[in-house]
Amino acid sequence: MPVTNQRTAGHAFLRHLYADVYYPDHVLDKGRAILLRLCERIEAGQPSDLTALYALTHAATEEFNDLEAEFEAAGSEIETVAREEIAEDFWFVASAYGFEDADAEELIAPREW
């Protein structure tokens, strides 16, 4: 199911990371796919409150946790710059779907990065 929200459909997820050779594009592509799947899940499930949204963002965060080994295998890691960029994109998604009052830390609470 393609993303229909115009803000998220046209957003360049992980843009700053793609611009830095330290982060391998093939792993970033997987991270971008996680964020797009999150958008699809939000559109399909239409969470009615923050608790429902957090369930979706936590699942996506767990997917990012699984990418850490791939970053490391490629000579990279999810360090400070990447953490900030990923967190900003989670916040962007929440706000694009009307959850401006979401807690930025709670969106990614199960993160291991």
C-alpha positions in Angstrom: 0.0 0.0 0.0 1.6 3.3 -1.1 1.8 6.2 1.4 -0.9 8.7 0.6 -0.1 11.4 3.1 1.5 14.1 1.0 3.9 15.3 3.7 5.4 11.8 4.3 5.2 10.7 0.7 7.4 13.5 -0.4 9.8 13.5 2.6 13.4 12.6 2.2 13.8 10.2 5.1 17.4 10.0 6.6 18.5 12.7 4.2 21.5 13.9 6.2 22.7 10.3 6.7 22.6 9.6 3.0 24.8 12.7 2.5 27.5 11.2 4.7 29.7 8.4 3.3 30.1 7.0 6.9 26.5 5.5 6.6 26.2 2.8 4.0 23.3 3.5 1.5 22.2 -0.2 1.5 21.6 -0.1 5.2 20.0 3.4 5.1 17.7 2.0 2.4 16.4 -0.5 5.0 15.9 2.3 7.5 14.0 4.4 5.0 11.8 1.3 4.3 11.1 0.9 8.0 9.9 4.5 8.2 7.8 4.2 5.1 6.2 1.0 6.5 5.5 2.9 9.7 3.6 5.5 7.6 1.7 2.7 5.8 0.8 1.1 9.1 -0.4 4.5 10.5 -2.6 5.0 7.4 -3.9 1.5 7.5 -4.7 1.4 11.2 -5.4 5.0 11.8 -4.4 5.0 15.5 -6.9 6.9 17.5 -4.6 8.0 20.4 -1.0 8.2 21.4 -1.0 4.7 23.0 -2.0 3.2 19.6 0.6 5.4 17.8 3.4 4.4 20.3 2.6 0.7 19.6 3.4 1.3 16.0 6.5 3.5 16.5 7.8 1.0 19.1 7.6 -1.8 16.5 9.4 0.3 14.0 12.1 1.2 16.6 12.6 -2.5 17.2 13.3 -2.9 13.5 15.9 -0.2 13.7 17.4 -2.0 16.7 17.9 -5.0 14.3 19.7 -2.8 11.8 22.6 -2.1 14.2 24.4 -5.3 13.3 24.2 -4.4 9.6 25.6 -0.9 10.3 28.5 -2.5 12.2 29.2 -5.1 9.5 29.5 -2.2 7.1 31.9 -0.3 9.3 29.4 2.1 10.6 27.1 2.4 13.6 24.0 4.2 14.8 25.8 6.9 16.8 24.9 10.4 17.9 24.3 11.9 14.5 22.3 8.9 13.2 20.3 8.7 16.5 19.2 12.3 16.1 18.3 12.0 12.4 16.3 8.8 13.1 14.5 10.4 16.1 13.7 13.5 14.0 12.2 11.4 11.3 10.0 9.5 13.8 8.8 12.9 15.2 8.2 14.1 11.6 6.0 11.1 11.0 4.0 11.5 14.2 3.4 15.2 13.5 2.5 14.6 9.8 -0.3 12.3 11.0 -1.6 14.8 13.5 0.2 13.6 16.7 2.0 16.9 17.4 1.6 16.2 21.1 3.6 12.9 20.9 6.6 12.6 23.2 9.7 12.4 21.1 11.4 10.0 23.5 8.4 7.8 23.9 8.1 7.4 20.1 11.4 5.5 20.2 11.4 4.3 23.8 12.6 0.7 23.1 15.7 1.9 21.1 19.0 0.3 21.8 21.0 2.9 19.8 
